[in-house]
Amino acid sequence: MKLFKFITTLSIVETTGGGSATIAAEKDIIDIASSAGSFNTLVVAIKKAGLVETLKGKGPFTVFAPNDEAFAKIPQAQLDSILADNALLTKILTYHVVAGKVMAADVKAGEVQTVQGDNITITLSNDNVLVDEAHVITTDIEASNGVIHVIDSVMIPQ
């Protein structure tokens, strides 16, 4: 029997009875986010914006994914307003996505264009990586169509 579990980097691994592990890269970005348990609000937002099929697509994509704690920083009335405005919601969500698969080791400081069209600013400071003002807290969650880096804040484009 095969068991799937999360390891410390939140990558999904496949284990067998003998204890060996291999990365299970057949799950796409949406599948991973849906099964992780820490991206519930993000998954709801992606569904409301109609972006599920896009993020299940071939890609590759790099997603700076705010976790549930990041969404909890937004006052509930403001979050409800964002979730009710499909155009704004789409703009915000696509601002968190970069075309291509960029692993943590390949990240460089500077501006990077998002799928939304605006640039985000990557800042490297000591062992910290910031995307705009959001801290990257977990890196390199590999998916079949890209990679997820977890951030601690929702980024709002200007």
BADRENFI-62087 format. One record per residue: residue in one letter; y, x, z of N, C-alpha, C, O, CB in turn. Coordinates in nm, 2 decimals. Atoms other than C-alpha are relative to their C-alpha. Glycine has a CB too. Example, Ala and Ser with C-alpha at 12.3 -4.5 7.8 and 13.67 -1.06 7.14 Angstrom:
% residues 2
REC;A;-0.12;0.09;0.00;-0.45;1.23;0.78;0.12;0.09;0.00;0.12;0.19;0.07;0.00;-0.10;0.12
REC;S;-0.11;-0.09;0.00;-0.11;1.37;0.71;0.11;-0.08;0.08;0.22;-0.03;0.09;0.05;0.04;-0.14
This chain:
% residues 158
REC;M;-0.12;0.08;0.00;0.00;0.00;0.00;0.12;0.09;0.00;0.13;0.19;0.07;0.00;-0.10;0.12
REC;K;-0.12;-0.08;0.00;0.35;0.13;-0.08;0.10;-0.07;0.09;0.12;-0.19;0.09;0.05;0.00;-0.15
REC;L;-0.11;0.05;-0.09;0.63;0.09;0.17;0.13;0.06;-0.05;0.13;0.18;-0.09;-0.03;0.04;0.15
REC;F;-0.13;-0.05;0.03;1.00;0.12;0.10;0.08;0.01;0.13;0.08;-0.09;0.20;0.07;-0.08;-0.11
REC;K;-0.09;0.00;-0.11;1.24;0.24;0.36;0.12;0.09;-0.03;0.12;0.16;-0.13;-0.08;0.06;0.12
REC;F;-0.12;-0.08;0.02;1.58;0.40;0.40;-0.01;0.13;0.08;-0.06;0.13;0.19;0.13;-0.08;0.04
REC;I;0.00;-0.13;-0.07;1.61;0.77;0.49;0.15;0.02;0.03;0.23;-0.06;0.00;-0.05;0.12;-0.08
REC;T;-0.14;-0.02;-0.06;1.93;0.92;0.65;0.11;-0.01;-0.11;0.22;-0.05;-0.07;0.01;0.13;0.07
REC;T;-0.11;0.01;0.10;2.12;0.94;0.32;0.00;-0.14;-0.06;0.08;-0.17;-0.16;-0.02;0.10;-0.11
REC;L;0.01;0.14;0.04;2.03;0.57;0.26;-0.06;-0.01;-0.14;-0.06;-0.11;-0.21;0.13;-0.06;-0.01
REC;S;0.08;0.01;0.12;1.83;0.66;-0.05;-0.13;-0.07;0.03;-0.19;-0.05;0.13;-0.03;0.14;-0.06
REC;I;0.13;0.07;-0.02;1.53;0.44;-0.10;-0.11;0.10;-0.04;-0.10;0.16;-0.15;0.00;-0.13;-0.08
REC;V;0.11;-0.08;0.03;1.21;0.63;-0.09;-0.13;-0.08;0.00;-0.14;-0.18;0.08;-0.01;0.12;0.10
REC;E;0.13;0.07;0.00;0.86;0.53;-0.17;-0.10;0.09;0.08;-0.11;0.21;0.05;-0.05;-0.02;-0.15
REC;T;0.10;-0.08;-0.08;0.59;0.64;0.08;-0.14;-0.06;-0.02;-0.15;-0.18;-0.04;0.04;0.00;0.15
REC;T;0.14;0.04;0.01;0.22;0.63;0.05;-0.07;0.02;0.14;-0.01;0.08;0.23;-0.08;0.07;-0.11
REC;G;0.07;-0.02;-0.12;-0.04;0.63;0.32;-0.01;0.14;0.05;-0.02;0.17;0.17;-0.14;-0.06;-0.01
REC;G;0.01;-0.14;-0.03;-0.06;1.01;0.30;0.13;0.06;0.05;0.13;0.17;0.09;-0.04;0.07;-0.12
REC;G;-0.13;-0.05;-0.06;0.31;1.04;0.41;0.09;0.07;-0.10;0.19;0.11;-0.07;-0.03;0.09;0.11
REC;S;-0.09;-0.06;0.10;0.44;1.18;0.08;0.11;-0.09;-0.04;0.09;-0.22;-0.03;-0.08;0.05;-0.12
REC;A;-0.11;0.09;0.04;0.77;1.05;-0.04;0.06;0.05;-0.13;0.07;0.17;-0.16;0.11;0.00;0.11
REC;T;-0.07;-0.03;0.13;0.94;1.03;-0.38;0.11;-0.10;-0.01;0.10;-0.22;0.04;-0.09;-0.01;-0.12
REC;I;-0.11;0.09;0.02;1.27;0.87;-0.47;-0.04;-0.11;-0.10;-0.08;-0.08;-0.20;0.13;0.08;-0.05
REC;A;0.03;0.12;0.08;1.23;0.52;-0.61;0.12;-0.03;-0.08;0.21;-0.11;-0.03;-0.05;-0.12;0.08
REC;A;-0.12;0.01;0.07;1.49;0.53;-0.88;0.00;-0.13;-0.09;0.09;-0.14;-0.18;0.03;0.12;-0.08
REC;E;0.00;0.12;0.09;1.39;0.20;-1.05;0.09;-0.11;0.05;0.11;-0.21;-0.03;-0.15;-0.05;0.00
REC;K;-0.09;0.10;-0.04;1.63;0.00;-0.84;0.14;0.03;-0.05;0.19;0.14;-0.04;0.00;-0.02;0.16
REC;D;-0.14;-0.02;0.04;1.98;-0.06;-0.98;0.10;-0.01;0.11;0.06;-0.04;0.22;0.03;-0.09;-0.12
REC;I;-0.11;0.01;-0.10;2.31;-0.06;-0.80;0.00;-0.13;0.08;0.01;-0.13;0.20;0.13;0.03;-0.06
REC;I;0.00;0.13;-0.06;2.29;-0.43;-0.73;-0.12;-0.02;0.09;-0.11;-0.07;0.21;0.01;-0.11;-0.10
REC;D;0.12;0.01;-0.08;1.93;-0.42;-0.60;0.01;0.08;0.13;-0.02;0.03;0.23;-0.12;0.05;-0.08
REC;I;-0.01;-0.09;-0.11;2.01;-0.13;-0.37;0.10;-0.06;0.10;0.08;-0.07;0.22;0.05;0.14;-0.04
REC;A;-0.10;0.05;-0.09;2.33;-0.29;-0.23;-0.05;-0.13;0.06;-0.02;-0.16;0.18;0.13;-0.04;-0.09
REC;S;0.06;0.13;-0.05;2.15;-0.63;-0.19;-0.10;0.03;0.11;-0.11;-0.05;0.21;-0.06;-0.08;-0.11
REC;S;0.11;-0.02;-0.10;1.86;-0.48;0.01;0.04;0.09;0.11;-0.03;0.10;0.21;-0.12;0.06;-0.07
REC;A;-0.04;-0.09;-0.11;2.06;-0.23;0.22;0.03;-0.07;0.13;0.01;-0.01;0.24;0.12;0.08;-0.05
REC;G;-0.03;0.07;-0.13;2.18;-0.49;0.47;0.14;0.04;0.05;0.19;-0.02;0.15;-0.10;0.03;0.10
REC;S;-0.13;-0.04;-0.05;2.52;-0.32;0.51;0.11;-0.03;-0.11;0.23;0.01;-0.09;0.00;0.15;0.04
REC;F;-0.09;0.04;0.10;2.69;-0.45;0.19;0.00;-0.15;-0.03;0.02;-0.19;-0.15;-0.03;0.08;-0.13
REC;N;0.01;0.14;0.02;2.66;-0.82;0.24;0.13;-0.06;-0.06;0.12;-0.14;-0.16;-0.03;-0.07;0.13
REC;T;-0.12;0.06;0.05;3.03;-0.90;0.18;0.03;0.05;-0.14;0.07;-0.02;-0.23;0.12;0.04;0.09
REC;L;-0.01;-0.06;0.13;3.04;-0.66;-0.12;-0.08;-0.08;-0.10;-0.04;-0.11;-0.21;-0.03;0.15;-0.01
REC;V;0.09;0.07;0.09;2.74;-0.84;-0.28;0.05;-0.14;-0.03;0.05;-0.19;-0.14;-0.14;0.00;0.06
REC;V;-0.06;0.13;0.02;2.90;-1.18;-0.22;0.12;0.01;-0.10;0.13;-0.08;-0.19;0.05;-0.06;0.13
REC;A;-0.11;-0.01;0.08;3.22;-1.06;-0.38;-0.04;0.03;-0.15;0.02;-0.02;-0.24;0.09;0.12;0.05
REC;I;0.05;-0.03;0.13;3.04;-0.91;-0.68;-0.05;-0.13;-0.07;-0.03;-0.15;-0.19;-0.11;0.11;0.00
REC;K;0.05;0.12;0.05;2.86;-1.24;-0.73;0.11;-0.10;-0.04;0.11;-0.16;-0.15;-0.10;-0.07;0.09
REC;K;-0.12;0.09;0.02;3.19;-1.44;-0.70;0.08;0.04;-0.12;0.13;-0.04;-0.20;0.09;-0.01;0.12
REC;A;-0.08;-0.06;0.12;3.36;-1.21;-0.96;-0.08;-0.01;-0.13;-0.03;0.02;-0.23;0.04;0.14;0.03
REC;G;0.08;0.00;0.12;3.07;-1.25;-1.20;-0.04;0.14;-0.06;-0.05;0.16;-0.18;0.07;-0.08;-0.11
REC;L;0.02;-0.14;0.04;3.00;-0.87;-1.21;-0.14;0.04;0.02;-0.17;0.16;0.01;0.09;0.09;0.08
REC;V;0.14;-0.04;-0.03;2.63;-0.88;-1.12;-0.06;0.06;-0.13;-0.12;0.17;-0.12;-0.08;-0.12;0.05
REC;E;0.06;-0.05;0.12;2.51;-0.83;-1.48;0.06;0.13;-0.04;-0.01;0.22;-0.09;0.01;-0.11;-0.11
REC;T;-0.06;-0.13;0.04;2.76;-0.56;-1.55;-0.05;0.11;0.09;-0.09;0.22;0.03;0.16;-0.01;0.02
REC;L;0.05;-0.11;-0.09;2.65;-0.36;-1.24;-0.15;0.02;0.00;-0.20;0.11;0.06;0.05;-0.02;0.14
REC;K;0.14;-0.01;0.02;2.29;-0.42;-1.33;-0.03;0.07;-0.14;-0.14;0.10;-0.17;-0.08;-0.14;0.01
REC;G;0.00;-0.06;0.14;2.37;-0.28;-1.68;-0.04;0.15;0.00;-0.06;0.21;0.10;0.13;-0.02;-0.07
REC;K;0.04;-0.13;0.02;2.28;0.05;-1.82;0.08;0.11;0.07;0.02;0.21;0.12;-0.01;0.03;-0.15
REC;G;-0.09;-0.10;-0.07;2.58;0.24;-1.68;0.00;0.13;-0.08;-0.01;0.13;-0.21;-0.05;0.03;0.14
REC;P;0.00;-0.01;-0.15;2.58;0.50;-1.55;0.14;-0.03;0.06;0.24;-0.01;0.00;-0.05;0.14;0.03
REC;F;-0.12;0.02;-0.07;2.83;0.41;-1.29;0.00;0.08;0.13;-0.11;0.10;0.19;0.01;-0.16;0.03
REC;T;-0.02;-0.05;-0.14;2.97;0.57;-0.97;0.07;-0.11;0.07;0.18;-0.14;0.03;0.07;0.14;0.00
REC;V;-0.07;0.11;-0.07;3.05;0.30;-0.72;0.03;0.06;0.14;-0.05;0.11;0.21;-0.10;-0.12;0.02
REC;F;-0.05;-0.03;-0.14;3.26;0.37;-0.41;-0.01;-0.13;0.07;0.08;-0.22;0.06;0.15;0.06;0.00
REC;A;0.04;0.13;-0.05;3.11;0.09;-0.21;0.05;-0.02;0.15;0.00;0.05;0.24;-0.15;-0.02;-0.01
REC;P;-0.04;0.03;-0.14;3.29;-0.05;0.10;-0.11;-0.07;0.07;-0.16;-0.17;0.01;0.13;-0.08;0.00
REC;N;0.11;0.07;-0.07;3.04;-0.15;0.36;0.06;-0.12;0.07;0.18;-0.15;0.06;-0.07;0.10;0.10
REC;D;-0.05;0.12;-0.07;3.07;-0.46;0.57;0.11;0.03;0.11;0.20;-0.05;0.12;-0.12;-0.08;0.07
REC;E;-0.10;-0.04;-0.10;3.27;-0.28;0.84;0.13;0.02;-0.07;0.24;-0.01;-0.01;-0.04;0.13;0.07
REC;A;-0.13;-0.02;0.08;3.53;-0.19;0.57;0.06;-0.13;-0.03;0.18;-0.15;-0.01;-0.03;0.08;-0.13
REC;F;-0.05;0.13;0.03;3.56;-0.55;0.47;0.05;-0.07;0.13;0.15;-0.15;0.12;-0.10;-0.09;-0.07
REC;A;-0.04;0.06;-0.13;3.59;-0.65;0.84;0.14;0.04;0.04;0.20;-0.02;0.12;-0.10;0.03;0.11
REC;K;-0.14;-0.04;-0.04;3.92;-0.45;0.86;0.10;-0.09;-0.07;0.22;-0.08;-0.02;0.01;0.15;-0.05
REC;I;-0.09;0.09;0.06;4.08;-0.70;0.63;0.01;-0.13;0.08;-0.09;-0.19;0.11;-0.04;-0.03;-0.15
REC;P;-0.01;0.12;-0.07;4.22;-1.00;0.81;-0.07;-0.12;-0.07;-0.06;-0.12;-0.20;0.15;-0.04;0.02
REC;Q;0.08;0.10;0.06;4.00;-1.30;0.75;0.07;-0.09;-0.11;0.02;-0.12;-0.21;-0.06;-0.09;0.10
REC;A;-0.07;0.09;0.09;4.27;-1.52;0.59;0.03;0.08;-0.14;0.03;0.02;-0.24;0.14;-0.04;0.06
REC;Q;-0.03;-0.08;0.12;4.36;-1.23;0.34;-0.13;0.02;-0.08;-0.13;0.01;-0.20;0.06;0.14;0.04
REC;L;0.13;-0.02;0.07;3.99;-1.17;0.26;-0.04;-0.13;-0.07;-0.08;-0.13;-0.18;-0.11;0.04;0.10
REC;D;0.03;0.13;0.06;3.94;-1.55;0.20;0.08;-0.02;-0.13;0.04;-0.07;-0.23;0.02;-0.11;0.10
REC;S;-0.09;0.01;0.11;4.24;-1.54;-0.03;-0.04;0.09;-0.12;-0.04;0.04;-0.24;0.14;0.04;0.04
REC;I;0.05;-0.09;0.11;4.11;-1.24;-0.23;-0.13;-0.06;-0.06;-0.14;-0.06;-0.18;-0.03;0.14;0.06
REC;L;0.13;0.05;0.05;3.76;-1.40;-0.26;0.02;-0.13;-0.08;-0.06;-0.16;-0.17;-0.09;-0.03;0.12
REC;A;-0.03;0.12;0.07;3.92;-1.72;-0.39;0.07;0.03;-0.13;0.08;-0.06;-0.22;0.09;-0.09;0.08
REC;D;-0.07;-0.03;0.12;4.12;-1.54;-0.66;-0.08;0.09;-0.09;-0.09;0.21;-0.07;0.14;0.07;0.04
REC;N;0.10;-0.08;0.08;3.87;-1.43;-0.93;0.06;0.12;-0.07;0.00;0.22;-0.08;-0.06;-0.10;-0.10
REC;A;-0.07;-0.11;0.08;4.12;-1.22;-1.13;0.03;0.12;0.10;0.00;0.23;0.06;0.13;-0.05;-0.06
REC;L;-0.03;-0.10;-0.09;4.23;-1.03;-0.82;-0.12;0.06;0.05;-0.13;0.19;0.07;0.08;-0.06;0.12
REC;L;0.13;-0.06;-0.05;3.88;-0.99;-0.69;-0.06;0.09;-0.10;-0.11;0.20;-0.06;-0.10;-0.12;0.03
REC;T;0.06;-0.09;0.10;3.76;-0.85;-1.02;0.08;0.13;-0.01;0.02;0.24;-0.03;0.01;-0.07;-0.14
REC;K;-0.09;-0.12;0.01;4.06;-0.61;-1.03;-0.03;0.09;0.12;-0.05;0.22;0.10;0.15;-0.04;0.01
REC;I;0.03;-0.08;-0.11;3.98;-0.49;-0.68;-0.14;0.07;-0.01;-0.16;0.19;0.02;0.01;-0.08;0.13
REC;L;0.14;-0.05;0.01;3.60;-0.45;-0.74;-0.01;0.11;-0.10;-0.08;0.21;-0.08;-0.09;-0.11;-0.02
REC;T;0.01;-0.10;0.11;3.64;-0.27;-1.07;0.08;0.13;0.03;0.05;0.23;-0.03;0.04;-0.06;-0.13
REC;Y;-0.08;-0.12;-0.04;3.89;-0.03;-0.90;-0.09;0.09;0.08;-0.06;0.21;0.11;0.12;-0.05;0.09
REC;H;0.09;-0.08;-0.08;3.59;0.09;-0.69;-0.11;0.06;-0.09;-0.20;0.13;-0.04;-0.07;-0.09;0.10
REC;V;0.11;-0.05;0.09;3.38;0.19;-1.00;0.06;0.10;-0.10;0.17;0.07;-0.16;-0.06;-0.12;-0.08
REC;V;-0.04;-0.10;0.10;3.41;0.50;-1.22;-0.12;0.01;-0.10;-0.24;0.00;-0.06;0.02;0.14;0.07
REC;A;0.10;-0.02;0.11;3.22;0.54;-1.55;-0.07;0.14;0.02;0.00;0.24;0.05;0.06;-0.01;-0.14
REC;G;0.07;-0.13;-0.02;2.95;0.81;-1.53;-0.06;0.01;0.14;-0.03;-0.07;0.23;0.09;0.12;-0.03
REC;K;0.06;-0.02;-0.13;2.73;0.93;-1.25;0.05;0.13;0.06;0.02;0.24;0.01;-0.16;0.01;-0.02
REC;V;-0.06;-0.12;-0.07;2.92;1.17;-1.02;-0.07;0.02;0.14;-0.04;-0.06;0.23;0.15;-0.02;0.01
REC;M;0.06;-0.03;-0.13;2.71;1.32;-0.74;0.10;0.07;0.09;0.20;0.13;0.04;-0.13;0.09;-0.02
REC;A;-0.09;-0.06;-0.09;2.88;1.45;-0.43;0.03;0.14;-0.03;0.14;0.19;-0.01;-0.05;-0.02;0.15
REC;A;-0.02;-0.14;0.03;2.83;1.81;-0.53;0.09;0.03;-0.12;0.14;0.14;-0.13;-0.14;0.07;-0.02
REC;D;-0.08;-0.02;0.12;3.02;1.75;-0.85;0.14;-0.06;0.02;0.22;-0.05;-0.08;-0.07;-0.07;-0.12
REC;V;-0.13;0.06;-0.03;3.32;1.58;-0.69;0.11;0.11;0.00;0.09;0.21;0.07;0.00;-0.09;0.13
REC;K;-0.11;-0.10;0.00;3.65;1.76;-0.76;0.13;-0.08;0.04;0.14;-0.20;0.01;0.02;0.07;-0.13
REC;A;-0.13;0.07;-0.04;4.00;1.68;-0.61;0.08;-0.03;-0.13;0.07;0.04;-0.23;0.08;0.10;0.09
REC;G;-0.09;0.04;0.11;4.24;1.50;-0.84;-0.01;-0.15;-0.03;-0.07;-0.22;0.05;-0.04;0.08;-0.13
REC;E;0.00;0.14;0.04;4.28;1.17;-1.02;-0.11;-0.03;-0.09;-0.14;0.05;-0.18;0.14;-0.04;-0.06
REC;V;0.11;0.04;0.09;4.00;0.98;-1.18;0.02;-0.14;-0.04;0.06;-0.23;0.04;-0.14;0.01;0.08
REC;Q;-0.03;0.14;0.04;4.03;0.67;-1.39;-0.12;-0.09;0.03;-0.24;-0.05;0.02;0.02;0.00;-0.16
REC;T;0.10;0.10;-0.04;3.84;0.36;-1.27;-0.03;-0.09;-0.12;0.04;-0.09;-0.22;0.05;-0.08;0.12
REC;V;0.04;0.10;0.10;3.67;0.10;-1.48;0.11;-0.11;-0.01;0.14;-0.16;-0.12;-0.13;-0.07;0.03
REC;Q;-0.12;0.10;0.00;3.97;-0.13;-1.38;0.11;0.05;-0.08;0.19;-0.03;-0.13;0.04;-0.02;0.14
REC;G;-0.11;-0.05;0.08;4.20;0.11;-1.56;0.10;0.09;0.07;0.16;0.18;0.01;0.08;-0.11;-0.07
REC;D;-0.09;-0.08;-0.08;4.41;0.26;-1.28;-0.08;0.12;0.05;-0.20;0.13;0.04;0.05;-0.08;0.12
REC;N;0.06;-0.12;-0.05;4.35;0.60;-1.13;-0.02;-0.01;0.15;0.07;-0.07;0.22;0.08;0.12;-0.04
REC;I;0.01;-0.02;-0.15;4.21;0.67;-0.78;0.02;0.15;0.02;0.00;0.23;-0.07;-0.14;-0.05;0.05
REC;T;-0.03;-0.14;-0.03;4.30;1.00;-0.61;-0.11;0.05;0.10;-0.14;-0.01;0.20;0.13;0.02;0.07
REC;I;0.11;-0.07;-0.09;4.01;1.22;-0.47;0.07;0.11;0.07;0.13;0.20;0.01;-0.12;0.04;-0.09
REC;T;-0.06;-0.11;-0.08;4.12;1.45;-0.19;-0.12;0.06;0.08;-0.20;-0.01;0.14;0.11;-0.06;0.10
REC;L;0.10;-0.08;-0.08;3.89;1.72;-0.04;0.07;0.07;0.11;0.17;0.14;0.08;-0.08;0.10;-0.10
REC;S;-0.06;-0.06;-0.12;3.98;1.83;0.31;-0.11;0.04;0.10;-0.17;-0.05;0.16;0.11;-0.10;0.06
REC;N;0.11;-0.04;-0.08;3.74;2.04;0.51;-0.13;-0.06;-0.05;-0.16;-0.04;-0.16;0.03;-0.03;0.15
REC;D;0.12;0.06;0.05;3.42;1.85;0.50;0.02;-0.15;-0.03;-0.08;-0.22;-0.05;-0.11;0.01;0.11
REC;N;-0.03;0.14;0.03;3.59;1.52;0.43;0.04;-0.02;-0.14;0.11;0.06;-0.20;0.12;-0.05;0.09
REC;V;-0.04;0.04;0.13;3.63;1.34;0.10;0.06;-0.13;0.02;0.01;-0.23;0.08;-0.13;-0.01;-0.10
REC;L;-0.07;0.13;0.00;3.89;1.07;0.06;0.01;-0.05;-0.14;0.04;0.03;-0.23;0.14;0.02;0.07
REC;V;-0.02;0.06;0.12;3.91;0.83;-0.22;0.12;-0.10;0.03;0.10;-0.20;0.10;-0.13;-0.08;-0.06
REC;D;-0.13;0.05;-0.04;4.27;0.71;-0.21;0.01;0.02;0.15;0.01;0.14;0.19;0.01;-0.16;-0.03
REC;E;-0.01;-0.02;-0.14;4.29;0.65;0.17;-0.14;-0.02;0.07;-0.15;-0.01;0.19;0.10;-0.09;0.07
REC;A;0.13;0.03;-0.06;3.92;0.56;0.22;-0.08;0.13;0.02;-0.09;0.21;-0.07;-0.08;-0.10;-0.09
REC;H;0.09;-0.11;-0.03;3.68;0.81;0.38;-0.14;-0.03;-0.06;-0.19;-0.14;-0.04;-0.01;0.03;0.15
REC;V;0.14;0.01;0.04;3.35;0.87;0.21;-0.09;0.03;0.12;-0.08;0.14;0.17;-0.03;0.09;-0.13
REC;I;0.09;-0.01;-0.13;3.09;0.82;0.49;-0.14;0.03;-0.03;-0.21;0.08;0.05;0.02;-0.12;0.08
REC;T;0.14;-0.03;0.05;2.76;0.84;0.29;0.01;0.03;-0.15;0.08;-0.05;-0.22;-0.09;-0.12;0.04
REC;T;0.00;-0.03;0.14;2.70;1.00;-0.04;-0.14;-0.01;-0.07;-0.24;-0.01;0.00;0.06;0.14;-0.02
REC;D;0.12;-0.02;0.08;2.45;1.01;-0.32;-0.12;-0.09;0.02;-0.23;-0.05;0.03;-0.05;0.14;0.02
REC;I;0.10;0.10;0.00;2.26;0.69;-0.29;-0.03;-0.03;-0.15;0.04;-0.10;-0.22;0.04;-0.14;0.08
REC;E;0.03;0.01;0.14;2.09;0.71;-0.63;-0.06;-0.13;-0.04;-0.14;-0.19;0.03;-0.09;0.12;-0.04
REC;A;0.05;0.12;0.05;2.02;0.41;-0.84;-0.05;0.03;-0.15;-0.01;0.14;-0.20;0.10;-0.11;0.00
REC;S;0.04;-0.02;0.13;1.86;0.37;-1.18;0.11;0.01;-0.10;0.10;0.07;-0.21;-0.10;-0.11;-0.04
REC;N;-0.12;0.00;0.09;2.20;0.32;-1.34;0.12;0.06;0.06;0.24;0.03;0.02;0.03;-0.15;-0.03
REC;G;-0.11;-0.07;-0.06;2.42;0.54;-1.13;-0.02;0.05;0.14;-0.13;0.08;0.19;0.12;-0.08;-0.01
REC;V;0.00;-0.05;-0.13;2.51;0.64;-0.78;0.10;-0.08;0.09;0.20;-0.12;0.03;0.03;0.16;0.01
REC;I;-0.09;0.07;-0.10;2.67;0.48;-0.47;0.04;0.10;0.10;-0.04;0.18;0.16;-0.07;-0.12;0.06
REC;H;-0.06;-0.08;-0.11;2.90;0.66;-0.23;0.07;-0.11;0.09;0.15;-0.19;0.04;0.10;0.11;-0.05
REC;V;-0.05;0.10;-0.09;2.98;0.45;0.08;0.14;0.04;0.06;0.16;0.16;0.09;-0.10;-0.03;0.12
REC;I;-0.14;-0.02;-0.05;3.35;0.42;0.19;0.03;-0.09;0.12;-0.04;-0.20;0.13;0.10;-0.01;-0.11
REC;D;-0.03;0.07;-0.12;3.50;0.30;0.51;0.12;-0.10;-0.01;0.15;-0.16;0.09;0.03;0.09;0.11
REC;S;-0.11;0.09;0.02;3.78;0.09;0.37;0.00;-0.06;-0.14;-0.06;0.00;-0.24;0.14;0.07;0.02
REC;V;-0.01;0.06;0.13;3.84;-0.15;0.08;0.13;0.06;-0.06;0.24;0.05;0.00;0.00;-0.16;0.01
REC;M;-0.11;-0.05;0.07;4.07;0.01;-0.18;0.07;-0.11;-0.08;0.00;-0.18;-0.15;-0.04;0.12;-0.09
REC;I;-0.07;0.10;0.07;4.34;-0.22;-0.31;0.09;0.07;-0.11;0.18;0.15;-0.07;0.09;-0.09;0.10
REC;P;-0.08;-0.06;0.10;4.50;-0.12;-0.65;0.15;-0.04;0.02;0.17;-0.15;0.07;-0.05;-0.03;-0.14
REC;Q;-0.14;0.04;-0.01;4.88;-0.12;-0.67;0.03;-0.12;-0.08;0.15;-0.16;-0.09;0.09;0.12;-0.04
